[in-house]
Amino acid sequence: MKKNFQVLYQQLLERQSELRNAFLRHDERSGEEEELRDEGDFAIASAESFLDDTLMRHFRIEYDEIEYAIKKIEERTYGICEMCGDDIDIERLFAKPHARYCIVCHEHIERENGQRRRR
């Protein structure tokens, strides 16, 4: 494994652990009952719950992407763009260790997604 990939592998494992801990804390909080005294308390609790659930969905997506990246490192296919097959720049991998596409292909995908949203 390349030295840079070893560093990235370690970063991915650390972030995976952080996310697991966030999931555990979320599960613990979900089991707690809050005392809601009035409509204001209920509104605040609902908003907090919505934000918390949204954050957990984002974390779940990130966790799955990290698992996939770890698998690719172990299979020695990490750092290769899934669209064009070129190497992903190491700077991009350090910025987003679970990147699946080189910057050119990523920008192409973003443009395509933007055009679909406008339709």
C-alpha positions in Angstrom: 0.0 0.0 0.0 1.4 3.4 -0.9 2.4 5.5 2.1 -0.2 8.2 1.2 -2.8 5.6 1.0 -1.8 4.3 4.4 -2.4 7.7 5.9 -5.8 8.0 4.1 -6.7 4.5 5.2 -6.0 5.5 8.8 -8.1 8.7 8.4 -11.0 6.7 6.9 -10.9 4.3 9.9 -10.8 7.1 12.4 -13.8 8.9 10.7 -15.7 5.6 10.6 -15.2 5.2 14.3 -16.4 8.8 14.9 -19.5 8.1 12.9 -20.2 4.8 14.8 -19.9 6.7 18.0 -22.4 9.3 16.7 -24.8 6.6 15.8 -24.5 5.1 19.3 -25.1 8.5 20.9 -28.1 9.1 18.7 -29.6 5.7 19.6 -29.1 6.4 23.3 -30.8 9.8 23.0 -33.6 8.4 20.9 -34.5 6.1 23.9 -34.8 9.0 26.3 -38.1 10.6 27.0 -38.3 14.4 27.2 -40.7 16.2 29.4 -42.7 18.5 27.0 -44.6 21.1 29.0 -46.3 23.1 26.2 -46.6 23.6 22.5 -43.3 25.5 22.4 -41.4 22.6 24.0 -43.1 20.3 21.5 -42.1 22.5 18.6 -38.5 22.7 19.7 -38.3 19.0 20.3 -39.8 18.3 16.8 -37.3 20.7 15.1 -34.4 19.2 17.0 -35.6 15.7 16.1 -35.9 16.6 12.5 -32.4 18.1 12.4 -30.9 15.2 14.2 -32.5 12.7 11.9 -31.3 14.7 8.8 -27.8 14.7 10.2 -27.9 11.0 10.9 -29.0 10.3 7.3 -26.1 12.4 6.1 -23.8 10.5 8.4 -25.2 7.1 7.2 -24.4 8.1 3.6 -20.9 9.2 4.6 -20.4 6.0 6.6 -21.4 3.8 3.6 -19.0 5.8 1.3 -16.2 5.3 3.8 -16.9 1.5 4.1 -16.7 1.4 0.3 -13.4 3.3 0.2 -11.9 1.0 2.8 -12.9 -2.0 0.8 -11.3 -0.5 -2.3 -8.1 0.2 -0.4 -8.0 -3.5 0.8 -8.7 -4.6 -2.8 -6.0 -2.3 -4.2 -8.5 -0.4 -6.4 -8.5 2.7 -4.4 -7.7 6.1 -6.0 -8.9 5.1 -9.4 -11.8 7.1 -10.9 -14.9 4.9 -11.3 -15.9 6.8 -14.4 -12.8 7.3 -16.6 -10.3 4.9 -14.9 -7.7 7.6 -14.4 -5.9 8.1 -11.0 -7.7 10.5 -8.6 -5.3 13.3 -7.6 -3.9 12.7 -4.2 -4.9 16.3 -3.1 -8.5 15.4 -3.9 -8.2 12.2 -1.9 -6.8 14.1 1.1 -9.7 16.6 0.8 -12.3 13.8 0.5 -10.7 10.4 1.2 -13.9 8.5 0.0 -13.9 10.3 -3.4 -15.0 7.9 -6.2 -14.3 10.2 -9.1 -11.5 12.4 -10.3 -12.3 16.1 -10.3 -13.1 16.2 -14.0 -15.6 13.4 -13.8 -17.1 14.7 -10.5 -17.7 18.1 -12.2 -19.3 16.4 -15.1 -21.6 14.4 -12.8 -22.5 17.6 -10.9 -23.4 19.4 -14.2 -25.5 16.5 -15.3 -27.3 16.5 -11.9 -27.8 20.2 -12.1 -29.4 20.0 -15.5 -31.7 17.2 -14.3 -32.9 19.4 -11.4 -33.7 22.3 -13.7 -35.9 20.1 -15.9 
